[in-house]
Amino acid sequence: MNTENLIGLIKKGESQTLEFKKSFAETDEILETICAFANTNDGTILVGVLDEGNCIGVEIGKDTMEKISQRIREGFDPVVFPLINVAEINGKKIVVIEVAEAQEKPVLLRHVAYKRVGKTSPKISASEVRKIAKESGGKVYWDEMACKEATLKDIDGEKVKWFLNEAKVQRGLDIPENAAFAEALMRLKLLKNNKPTNAAVLLFGKEPDRFFTRPEVKCIRFKGTDVTDEMIDFKVVRGNLFDQLVETERFIYNNITMAAWIEDWKLQRQEKWEYPPKAIREVIANALCHRIYETSSSVQVRIFDDRMEFWNPGILPKDWTVETLKQKHESEPFNPLLLKQFFWIKYVEDVGTGTNKLLTWCKTWGLPAPLFELIAGDMVVTFRKYKITDDMLKELNERQNKGIEYLKKYKKITNKEYRRLNPDISDRTALNDLNELIKKNIILANGKKKDRYYTLM
């Protein structure tokens, strides 16, 4: 929202669709208003504006936006995803929270529902909650909703034709390649009231970013092991989701190495990527299918010297934890229509087994198990080259941590190089430090004593 539009909006004053809040000290009231808009009608909340419309601005600290986003994600059932942006009027920052009316109702805030009545947001009675729930008719997934502004003219017919051919080859999909693409979309359940669904636009749209906020993948290659290190490659991947997956893979393979060696009795040389290709494809596909497209965040791929991270603005199903992903579990996709189309062309494996297969593929590749973490509202999957963890590093002394960082960068280290890193120690101390790392299964000793060097496990 630009400054001119924002000033015009404020002049209209509070209404059925507009609420002013002085600061984030009123976070509880802000959440109640979000709930009311979600249950009643689209609405906007402006934080940093007094009731009479005077702009006083709001203090935005380092974690302010993340904290409010976290409270929104954790407070509602079903989850709502307002767009949150910062605008500026006469040098004063205003936080703009735009809420869309929910498709699945009632929306509850800490087990209580609110509705919008004029300028107020009263609680909804228990009997009215039951009535709304009955009229809502069950869960509605975001990807199966009609894309409001899109028409069939926004769909790439050639991409649909490619998909039908690929799905027939891979899984035996019984829709003729020459079928009219509107008919094909209908049979794939990607049309609603003759309008393409959100899933259809993301998968086959000519310009998906016309309709959604940042439906993209940010790919970054860092030189080192930290986000503060130099970025040596960067790309924002846009377009339909199928092309995003392929282009993201291309970026990854351009930024990881392949080992090559000759084995006895084999004519051809053997080759192996740093990370298992099947796992790379699975985790990218999962990120694209399970992400929340109503947020302003992007999927991110971060490649470091010692690991590769996949950041997905998504959530886990209710009552799930990251430990659930490591066990046998049912499939509860956030966007089932997206996932189904990726399944048809074998971009994902059997539904519900993807994370389990990641564990197997990494183990077979000789890598540690991938890490599954929830960080700042994102689901993060990390492939690691080495078995060392942050907890293990905490148990090491400062000299040993220097040695580990050296190993991550240069792949191997000798006793002499270790002493050069720590110039005040003796050969015996260096040897003791290195032997302790061997006992902790962090490093391996290679070669005879005279030519001995050490590598990470």
KERO-83963 format. One record per residue: residue in one letter; x, z, y of N, C-alpha, C in turn. Coordinates in steps of 0.001 Angstrom, whole numbers, plus 500000, padded with zeros to 6 digits. Layout:
AXZYXZYXZY/...
//
This chain:
M500847500000498816500000500000500000500891500000501245/N500727499005502126501574498945503308501083499917504375/T501928500122505392501635501123506424500340500834507169/E500112499573507502498900499195508240497639499536507457/N497631499191506158496473499495505321496274500996505168/L497404501732505066497328503174504901496737503841506143/I497169503395507329496637503951508576495134503656508687/G494738502443508305493322502079508331492507502935507379/L493077503234506225492394504058505233492198505477505764/I493232506034506378493160507404506900492106507504508003/K491993506482508841491018506499509936489588506600509425/K489330506113508221487976506170507650487561507591507297/G488564508462507050488269509848506718487938510046505254/E487872511318504846487579511641503449486194511136503051/S486080510746501784484822510157501318484717510295499810/Q483761509579499239483571509549497793484811509025497080/T485595508205497785486750507572497136488088507941497785/L488067508893498721489305509242499417489390510746499653/E490555511320499340490785512760499504492124512980500184/F492160513920501152493402514294501823493868515653501313/K495173515786501114495760517070500749496972517331501628/K497106518588502058498171518958502984499544518870502346/S499687519399501115500990519432500444500796519630498954/F501909519657498224501835519875496777501621521347496430/A501507522211497465501075523590497203499638523586496687/E498941522474496908497558522320496431497496521482495157/T498509521596494321498573520755493118497361520946492211/D496887522183492045495714522410491189494507521630491698/E494295521647493026493175520897493606493397519386493479/I494647518953493590494961517528493408494585517083491999/L494939517891490998494615517552489613493104517510489396/E492380518432490002490919518431489859490313517167490460/T490859516724491595490359515500492224490681514270491387/I491871514250490793492219513143489883491211513085488744/C490893514251488184489917514317487089488556513806487554/A488154514199488766486851513776489292486784512262489482/F487836511682490073487857510226490245487815509516488888/A488582510031487920488625509398486594487251509415485926/N486456510446486183485128510556485566484036509852486358/T484309509488487635483241508986488504483502507588489047/N484583507435489776484871506144490411486344506084490816/D486841504860491035488209504722491534488356505527492826/G489538506109493021489743506889494233491212507037494571/T491477507475495796492848507637496288493022509027496897/I494152509644496583494509510939497157495757510734498003/L495725511227499248496874511140500142497412512544500371/V498653512778499952499280514086500110500202514035501321/G499976514986502252500725514981503508499827514648504675/V498491514739504442497494514441505470496511515607505553/L496240516107506771495281517194506965493851516679506826/D492906517605506635491505517225506420490962516352507542/E491392516626508787490886515846509919491597514509510089/G492589514215509207493244512908509224494582512861509927/N495098514014510356496415514036510986497515513953509929/C498472513043510135499579512893509184500693513884509525/I500946514819508645502018515788508866503196515531507930/G503004514651506966504066514353506015504208515442504966/V504991515161503955505182516102502856506656516110502468/E507150517303502137508529517428501679508639516905500250/I509566516003500026509771515448498685511181515782498242/G511277516762497325512574517162496804513041516252495690/K514161516600495100514763515780494049513832515607492861/D513084516673492499512251516626491291510759516626491595/T510383516485492862508966516596493228508093515604492481/M508468514328492527507636513291491915507581513443490402/E508705513840489819508727514008488374507857515187487950/K507879516254488733507087517439488388505597517154488453/I505166516446489500503736516139489596503322515170488493/S504172514205488184503874513267487101503778513994485766/Q504672514958485556504666515722484308503387516537484175/R502957517171485268501730517970485206500510517091484939/I500523515887485488499413514961485227499397514564483758/R500571514243483204500642513806481809500214514917480856/E500558516154481188500303517262480267498907517877480438/G498262517629481608497045518374481902495744517756481438/F495751516443481145494475515762480913494267515342479454/D493002515317479071492601514821477757491304514035477927/P491322512686477688492486511861477386493413511744478592/V494627511284478344495631511192479395495216510143480429/V495450510453481703495197509478482773496535509068483377/F496545507891483988497800507339484488497624506798485905/P497503507685486878497399507197488263498699506576488735/L498585505654489683499780505090490306500209506008491439/I501474506402491444501978507331492455503107506648493217/N502934506524494534503946505896495371504157506708496643/V505279506466497306505588507140498562505533506114499688/A504743506424500719504658505566501899505170506351503109/E505312505677504235505845506330505431505062505910506665/I504670506924507463503966506677508720504698507439509821/N505218506711510784505959507328511895507052508278511400/G507768507843510381508874508640509865508463509783508965/K507169509927508697506679511016507840506242510451506490/K506701511084505432506415510590504080505040511058503605/I504279510101503072502955510363502514502966509929501047/V502513510782500145502416510411498733501021509865498459/V500975508656497916499712507966497642499462507992496133/I498358508622495727497992508714494311496707507919494114/E496798506803493411495642505938493180495141506131491746/V493874506485491629493278506813490333492214505784489979/A492291505258488773491272504319488291490230505076487469/E488990504635487560487944505240486733488294505040485265/A488185506093484486488568506040483068487543505265482250/Q488036504568481240487145503885480304486619504849479250/E487450505803478870487045506793477874486716508100478594/K485478508522478502485019509711479205484325510667478221/P484237511955478604484706512575479845486205512860479795/V486835512826480969488227513246481104488217514739481408/L488992515496480649489032516948480811490368517380481399/L490308518343482305491497518975482854491490520422482365/R492423520737481478492477522068480863491096522463480324/H490487521530479591489210521730478896488003521790479835/V488185521424481109487083521404482072486996520005482681/A485761519495482857485559518176483456485059518330484894/Y485501517389485767485073517378487159484507515999487485/K483640515947488512483100514669488960483186514596490483/R483049513403491036483135513221492479481725513137493059/V481447514032494009480169514033494722480483514094496211/G480362512958496893480718512916498300482191513224498497/K482475514283499286483859514680499544484310515826498638/T483494516182497663483804517334496820484015516920495368/S484614517831494595484889517565493174484443518758492333/P483126518918492143482618520061491375482809519877489870/K482694521002489158482757520961487693481516520284487131/I481673519673485965480546519064485254480029520072484242/S478734520250484168478155521221483236478375520799481788/A478292521743480876478506521464479450477518520427478922/S476240520534479360475235519578478879475522518169479386/E476016518066480629476352516753481180477585516177480500/V478554517047480145479740516596479414479329515959478092/R478389516617477382477923516065476094477228514725476294/K476472514599477376475767513349477663476751512213477954/I477773512527478774478780511506479115479533511064477872/A479891512030477020480620511711475791479804510792474894/K478503511050474820477626510220473980477532508802474536/E477415508693475866477290507376476493478590506597476442/S479725507322476414481027506663476398481249505874475128/G480692506369474022480730505613472770482069505560472081/G482900506573472268484159506647471516485348506127472281/K486491506150471621487769505819472255487860504337472609/V488326504069473801488574502704474248490060502577474558/Y490722501663473900492157501474474127492378500584475338/W493431500892476085493717500137477299493961498672477002/D494659498357475919495015496956475668493834496093475246/E492720496725474842491547495930474447490557495742475603/M490848496350476752489993496181477924490230494818478564/A489190494244479166489339492970479871490236493168481084/C491146492233481294492006492276482478491168491793483664/K490893492686484596489879492452485631490056491141486383/E491267490848486813491476489702487698491910488433486969/A492118488516485674492633487358484934491509486480484392/T491816485199484227490905484259483575491682483510482507/L490998482668481772491654481883480728492699480922481314/K492578480603482601493569479734483241494938480417483346/D494942481737483229496206482475483316496922482584481979/I496328482007480926496908482064479582497696480795479289/D498868480957478689499735479836478313499334479335476922/G498636478214476896498145477665475639499261477331474659/E500402476870475164501523476534474286502077477777473599/K502058478904474305502533480149473695501581480606472602/V500294480399472822499309480734471786499545479863470555/K499779478573470768500023477645469658501278478059468877/W502335478419469610503566478898468950503277480123468094/F502489481048468639502179482276467921501412481981466630/L500411481115466704499595480808465524500453480212464408/N501362479317464780502246478714463787503176479763463178/E503762480612464022504686481631463540503974482657462655/A502761483052463045502002484040462270501571483478460921/K501294482182460875500930481550459599502123481551458654/V503302481222459182504516481183458365504899482588457883/Q504850483571458780505341484907458463504361485738457646/R503062485676457980502080486564457333500853485836456793/G500811484496456925499672483759456397498420483868457235/L498555484028458548497386484106459428496561482829459311/D495259482985459076494397481841458799493634481404460057/I494370480994461072493776480385462267494546479100462520/P493878477945462507494597476670462652495415476625463935/E496601476033463822497496475926464972496869475107466094/N496017474138465725495411473261466732494070473797467236/A493724475023466887492469475607467378492547475779468889/A491407475642469548491368475891470990491852477311471243/F492702477487472267493310478806472403492279479888472741/A491160479508473370490094480498473626489499480988472309/E489294480045471379488780480429470058489790481314469329/A491062480932469421492103481722468761492143483145469314/L492078483273470627492084484605471232490871485415470804/M489737484754470704488522485440470274488691485980468847/R489240485159467950489418485590466555490477486683466420/L491388486714467385492407487771467388491933489020468132/K490659488976468608490050490083469361490752490312470698/L491246489213471270491947489290472545491118488752473702/L489822488542473463488888488157474509487771489190474587/K487337489492475805486220490411475997485336489841477099/N484097489518476737483168488888477689483785487626478295/N484438486865477419485080485595477788486229485770478781/K486731486975478915487897487231479760489050487716478877/P490268487296479185491398487786478386491582489286478566/T491914489944477474492168491380477529493549491634478147/N493819492903478425495153493263478912496225492824477922/A495921492989476623496882492575475596497140491079475652/A496081490286475822496227488829475865497124488403477020/V496953489029478186497757488661479357499218489043479157/L499455490213478559500837490624478310501526489735477285/L500773489304476282501359488510475196501465487029475531/F500439486493476193500369485043476390500211484636477851/G500270485585478763500064485261480166501201484446480750/K500855483553481676501878482763482361502702483644483309/E502047484604483945502719485514484876502127486922484737/P502495487653483706501924488996483501502150489939484671/D503271489774485399503557490720486483502651490521487694/R501789489510487677500766489376488720499660490401488545/F499505490902487333498362491766487022498749493210486722/F500011493446486406500435494785486029501672495189486831/T501876496493486939503031497015487674504233497112486756/R505243496320487018506521496325486297506366496227484772/P505717495179484259505719494956482802507029494283482408/E508118495038482451509459494457482348510381495391481582/V511572494874481265512623495669480623513865495618481501/K514368496785481897515618496855482637516755497099481656/C517716496200481641518840496284480704520126496561481486/I520860497576481071522068497980481784523197498235480791/R524371497694481084525579498012480309526511498804481214/F526786500066480833527681500922481591529094500847481009/K530073500938481882531460501004481437531824502475481292/G531675503003480086531938504419479855530804505059479086/T530635506357479283529662507112478491528655507857479352/D528581507527480654527701508260481558527026507299482527/V525825507678482982525084506805483904525747506713485279/T526691507607485547527427507524486817528582506529486743/D528887506052485541529964505075485387529530503712485931/E530493502845486110530239501508486660529306500707485758/M528364499977486378527515499044485642528242497707485560/I528521497249484346529249495993484206528328494819483855/D527058495131483547526071494065483344524693494658483590/F523826493850484197522489494329484535521532493144484531/K520345493358483975519350492285483964517954492893483881/V517024492333484645515619492703484533514913491573483794/V514359491898482632513720490885481778512216490900482028/R511676489751482420510245489631482697509642488534481831/G508339488287482035507651487263481252506739487891480218/N506249487070479273505378487620478233506195488497477275/L505522489335476519506222490332475705507079489713474609/F506643488595474052507453487948473018508803487499473605/D508745486882474777509981486434475421510833487626475867/Q510175488701476294510918489899476689511741490443475532/L511147490455474346511877490960473185513111490103472908/V512947488797472906514058487891472601515151487999473658/E514769488030474941515763488106476016516473489455476031/T515748490518475689516373491841475620517389491889474481/E517026491310473348517981491220472233519226490436472656/R519023489342473372520162488514473798521101489331474695/F520524490118475601521350490962476465522156491958475633/I521495492579474661522176493578473826523345492964473070/Y523108491826472425524175491213471630525313490676472489/N525025490417473761526093490030474680526936491222475117/N526429492442474836527091493633475344527488494648474276/I527356494287473020527904495102471941528873494230471144/T529715494852470353530745494094469644530377493858468193/M531031492875467628530876492592466201532244492737465536/A532273493557464502533517493705463740533611492563462730/A534819492077462487535043491006461515536255491357460660/W536161491089459347537266491396458453537219490478457227/I538329490413456535538425489603455315538474490545454114/E537621490294453123537625491095451902538273490297450771/D538935491012449866539556490357448710538505489594447910/W538894488428447437538087487584446555536866486987447262/K536832487050448592535749486410449331536355485392450293/L535819484161450247536370483095451071535994483262452542/Q534758483694452796534310483807454185534589485208454728/R534879485263456014535106486573456622533781487321456738/Q533871488652456694532689489498456788532496489922458247/E531240489996458691530944490353460074529840491404460120/K529907492263461129528919493326461242528806493785462699/W527571493777463227527344494289464564527527495812464590/E527753496354465797527914497808465937526672498563465477/Y525499497982465719524233498622465372523410497667464509/P522577498180463607521812497305462701520792496451463451/P520840495130463315519910494241464025518437494550463760/K518094494898462516516689495220462224516216496407463051/A517095497397463189516731498585463957516596498253465435/I517462497380465939517388496972467342516054496306467630/R515664495366466768514395494659466987513215495622466891/E513234496498465896512113497423465700511914498332466904/V513008498864467435512866499829468528512466499130469832/I512919497896470055512471497151471241510976496840471120/A510569496355469954509160496022469736508275497246469914/N508716498385469379507935499609469529507818500020470987/A508910499881471726508877500243473144507883499367473908/L507871498071473618506967497154474310505510497392473926/C505274497756472670503896497926472193503321499303472506/H504165500326472508503666501691472669503769502213474095/R504357501450475007504550501957476361503214502042477107/I503215502813478180502043502934479046502205501938480191/Y501373500912480218501507499864481228500813500225482538/E500151501376482583499493501797483822500441502573484732/T501649502843484291502618503535485125503478502523485873/S504249503026486825505139502137487591506547502122487015/S506727502722485834508040502747485192508235501506484325/S509488501236483988509824500107483114510421500623481816/V510369499799480786511190500049479603512642499847480020/Q513531500694479518514952500541479846515803500530478586/V516821499674478600517851499681477566519165500024478254/R519812501101477832521074501533478428522156501504477349/I523172500706477573524257500572476599525505501261477150/F526041502192476375527262502907476731528343502606475691/D529545503102475943530633502889474990530360503542473648/D529617504664473649529439505436472417528013505462471886/R527076504823472592525683504896472163524846503822472880/M523604503696472419522650502802473066521309503528473136/E520716503574474342519480504308474561518335503353474904/F517144503659474374515936502895474678514926503862475302/W514618503659476577513706504534477318512348503857477441/N511320504558476997509983503985476960509010504901477694/P508353504431478773507360505258479455506101505389478610/G506168506241477615505054506415476692504885507870476310/I503881508146475528503617509509475075503416509506473563/L503541510677472959503263510824471543501782511139471354/P501215510786470194499823511173469928499652512682470009/K498434513100470218498127514519470354498605515298469125/D499242516430469392499762517347468369500996516812467643/W501528515668468050502772515165467464503965515730468220/T505091515846467524506372516167468140507372515109467697/V508587515175468234509598514204467814509926514372466337/E509716515570465804509964515787464374508984515003463514/T507765514788464025506762514013463293507263512603463005/L508038512053463949508532510687463799509514510549462643/K510150511655462251511145511618461184510514511795459808/Q509222512134459792508513512381458538507532511246458262/K506946511246457080505891510284456799504699510614457695/H504150509598458355503056509851459278502137508638459355/E500913508896459768499956507822459967500333507038461232/S499805505835461335500031505049462537498949505382463555/E499366505796464756498436506040465854498951505317467097/P498915503985467083499486503219468205498704503407469485/F499432503433470598498791503560471901498114502252472288/N498695501129471857498137499799472122498033499040470796/P496999499315469999496928498725468657496841497207468630/L496209496602469653496130495141469669497502494506469862/L498307495086470741499668494582470935500464494695469644/L500387495859469033501163496101467816500740495153466702/K499439494874466604498941493990465549499513492580465677/Q499607492071466900500138490715467085501638490677466777/F502369491730467137503790491798466784503956491873465269/F503022492530464616503073492614463153502864491237462521/W501927490455463071501627489149462499502864488259462429/I503767488368463401504948487483463409506215488234462975/K506025489382462345507125490189461775508125490669462825/Y507632490934464026508489491567465025508536493078464811/V507572493597464052507627494990463602507361494993462102/E507818496067461449507590496211460015506201496801459788/D505950497257458551504635497801458226504238498870459235/V503005498800459683502518499723460703502605501159460199/G503221502025461006503315503443460658504607503831459982/T505483502854459668506723503187458969507969502863459796/G507773502389461023508897501920461828509971502960462057/T509574504172462480510586505193462776511287505654461510/N510563505687460401511199506056459130512254505026458733/K511949503753458974512905502700458637514137502762459539/L513955503172460802515110503318461689516124504289461093/L515628505389460538516504506382459916517281505766458755/T516564504998457936517191504374456764518216503327457176/W517850502465458124518758501392458543520040501945459139/C519929502986459973521132503565460588522019504219459526/K521405504900458572522173505545457502522904504501456669/T522209503423456306522814502344455523523968501697456284/W523868501664457607524884501053458461526099501962458648/G525987503178458128527079504128458300527054504854459629/L525876504869460274525728505525461572524959506833461434/P525098507734462398524262508945462390522796508576462545/A521908509493462186520477509263462376520189509096463861/P519280508188464224518948508032465652518313509304466189/L518493509537467484517877510688468134516534510273468723/F515511511113468536514212510919469170514012512074470142/E513811511753471418513683512794472431512600512446473438/L511962513476473999511071513312475138511818513808476361/I512135512901477282512924513246478462512171512774479706/A511823513740480557511165513417481841509973512484481664/G509199512725480611508003511926480388508217510626479665/D509459510305479313509756509084478560510090509425477113/M509719508518476224510163508606474839511494507883474745/V512543508588474303513885508023474269514407507989472838/V514837506810472405515475506639471093516929506271471338/T517840506999470690519267506768470900519958506424469588/F520633505267469571521526504912468461522924505383468835/R523580506105467932524915506645468211525946506036467273/K527145505808467819528241505320466976528864506453466181/Y528863507653466768529598508771466177528659509935465891/K529060510783464955528209511878464511528271513104465411/I529133513085466397529280514233467277528050514383468174/T527622515646468367526450515942469181526847516826470359/D525926516983471312526186517849472462526434519288472021/D525696519749470994525892521120470502527295521301469926/M527784520286469241529133520356468684530174520409469800/L529954519640470874530901519622471990531007520983472674/K529881521710472706529879523026473352530784524020472625/E531019523778471337531843524699470549533341524400470691/L533684523302471352535084522897471455535712523424472746/N537037523541472742537718523950473965537898522747474892/E538361523011476098538486521959477105539447520862476659/R540534521243475984541500520244475508540859519300474499/Q540092519883473572539465519064472534538424518125473134/N537682518594474132536701517725474778537374516556475483/K538553516801476075539320515700476668539695514679475599/G540099515192474435540474514307473335539304513466472852/I538106514069472788536914513343472349536591512220473335/E536641512516474630536361511486475631537374510340475530/Y538623510677475267539669509657475092539351508789473868/L538917509427472789538596508692471562537402507755471774/K536410508207472520535248507360472777535645506101473533/K536665506237474375537082505100475203538083504205474494/Y539067504840473795540172504060473223540153503978471695/K539145504587471060538894504465469614539845505277468735/K541091505511469147542004506310468336542962507084469240/I543570508139468647544481508982469415545557509535468487/T546755509702469001547848510313468227548119511710468787/N548953512472468062549331513800468534550024513692469894/K550870512682470034551608512491471284550655512197472439/E549664511336472186548697511009473231547839512226473578/Y547532513029472558546747514249472786547514515212473698/R548834515326473475549664516203474302549827515647475717/R549794514343475840549885513734477166548623514066477984/L547469514126477289546234514525477964546281515986478387/N546963516806477589547051518250477823548532518634477909/P549189518380479038550651518476479139551232519879478975/D550418520916479017550956522279478934550946522860477520/I550650522054476515550568522586475156551727522078474300/S551986522819473224553055522452472302552536521512471231/D553468520960470468553104520096469348552254520859468341/R552594522154468100551855522990467150550416523218467616/T550223523513468907548868523721469439548045522442469320/A548687521323469633547981520043469513547550519803468072/L548454520090467130548139519894465717547004520799465282/N547028522061465739545951522998465397544604522528465943/D544615522052467191543377521531467793542816520373466972/L543694519445466616543255518258465874542789518618464475/N543474519555463810543057519983462465541691520666462505/E541432521406463591540128522054463723539018521013463860/L539304519934464587538320518854464727538068518163463389/I539113518080462560538945517496461219538046518385460378/K538277519719460421537476520665459640536010520654460065/K535770520384461340534398520331461846533745518967461596/N534443518077460868533936516739460544533617515924461796/I534491516085462807534334515319464047535279514133464074/I536504514311463559537477513222463535538052513060462132/L538690511923461916539375511619460660540857511385460936/A541720511829460023543160511549460114543458510281459327/N544208509382459913544543508110459280546065507926459276/G546601507324458193548029507023458117548864508220457691/K550148507942457389551071508993456978551527509786458206/K552205510896457971552550511833459041553224511159460219/K554215510297459948554965509666461022554091508738461861/D553177508050461193552317507067461887550869507544461987/R550663508844461910549287509362461871548571509180463215/Y547305508802463105546431508735464261545062509215463841/Y544204509476464818542904510076464526541782509209465135/T540672509159464417539502508401464874538261509280464755/L537224508943465494535966509686465396535257509382464094/M534552510379463570533756510191462358532611509232462661/
//
